[in-house]
Amino acid sequence: MTASKNEISVDSKSSLAALAPVEAVLFDVDGTLCDSDPLHYYAFREMLQEIGFNGGVPIDEEFFIKNVAGKHNDDIARALFPDDFERGLKFCDEKEAMFRRLVTEQLKPVDGLYKVKKWIEDRGLKRAAVTNAPRPNAELMISMLGLKDFFEAIIIGGECKHAKPHPEPYLKALEVLKVSKEHTFIFEDSASGIKAGVAAEMPVVGIATRNPEQLLMQAKPTLVVKDYDDLKLWAALDELDKRGGTVKNA
């Protein structure tokens, strides 16, 4: 039987049902918990223009998505300053300070975030934040969003041997939470992060906050949704509940 055009697919490809019972949910931070990319973009654009990068022509969003979004600062420094890595690192540190100032004024959660938070809490699932952001950024954003007590752990890519898109940060989260990859899924908004989750052999729900859905699909997520209010996400979570759903953690 062919599904009707308006029916939401919950087949094995787009469903999380195979994970039942779920033990844990892992979240990226930038762009996944909060719509922070515009703040990063603004900071990079302004500061790069100040130092005459690209002949003083401001970077555009396409450049930002290709060279910056979702990447670790070491990789950004190499991309922007290929002939002077140390200068690149110093620039990134200064940019992060500007970003933190912007965060305190303008940070907003991704639509539906607190709805999915409640779903996770109601089922007693374990949870961790896994991010390439520097720890001061990650902790500030999580605190500003009121999620300080929600996460049991914050895994920082720069504190691992390898950052995303390497799977190590996500594998470390499993180890810290003492859960298995067979019963854990991930929320991510960047191609780099999705690749890390897929390489760690876990289903990834792509959040198309700012990055184009087509770009995210190339990284092979299980499902791509607009935000946490997306009906496709809730169809998948409902199907998961029907399959035996979740394990209540003590």
NORHU-V644612 format. One line per field, one symbol per residue. ss: DSSP state (A for helix, B for strand, O for the rest). phi: phi as a letter, one per 40 degrees, with the letter a starting at -180 (. if undefined). burial: + if it has 16 or more other C-alpha atoms within 10 Angstrom, else -. A space follows every 50 residues. Layout:
# NORHU-V644612
ss = ???
phi = ???
burial = ???
This chain:
# NORHU-V644612
ss = OOOOOOOOOOOOOOOOAAAOOBOBBBBOOBOOOBOOAAAAAAAAAAAAAA OOAAAAOOOOAAAAAAAOOOOOAAAAAAAAOOOOAAAAAAAAAAAAAAAA AAAAAAOOBOOOAAAAAAAAAAOOOBBBBBBOOOAAAAAAAAAAOOOOOO OOBBBBAAAOOOOOOOOAAAAAAAAAAOOOAAABBBBBOOAAAAAAAAAO OOBBBBBOOOOOAAAAAAOOOOBBBOOOOOAAAAAAAAAAAAOOOBOOOO
phi = .cccdccccbcccbbbdccdccbabbbcbdgbcaccddcccccccccccc cgdfggcdcbccccccbbdgccdcccdcccbccadcccccccccccccdc ccdcbbcbccdgdcccdcdcccbgccaacbacccddcccccccccgbdcc ccabbbdccccbcdcccddccccdcccfbbccbbbbbabbcdccdccccc gbcbccbccbccdccccccgccabbcacccccccccccccccchfbbccc
burial = ---------+---++++++++++++++++++++++++-+++++++-+++- -------++-+--++-+++++++-++++-++---+--++-++--++-+++ -++---+-+++-++-+---+--+++++++++++++-+++-++-++----+ --++++++----++++++++++++----+++-++++++++++++++++++ +++++++++++-+--+--+++++++++++--++-+++++++---+++---
